């Protein structure tokens, strides 16, 4: 199943649940797109797709500068996985097609 399209995400962060939007486009094994939330929208980078497995990174500035590494799996109209913050650990996310 293609990861391409728009997604509504729910991130279960240590600071509470956060809603986000995600727009993905694949070309071969490369994944590009944008992720948005309370603090605005940002381009994803280092995006990869392999079968149903997806991964990407985003950089955020609020509440402090941080790079999040997302790894997940697409299952039909659902996506789920984890977002790793590095030294602050990882938290789960899930989503559905918009």
Secondary structure, DSSP 4 states (H G I P E B T S, - for coil): ----EEEEEEEEETTEEEEEEEEEEEETTEEEEEEEETTEEEE-EEEEEETTEEEEEEEE-SSS-EEEEEEEEEETTEEEEEEE-STT-EEEEEEEE-
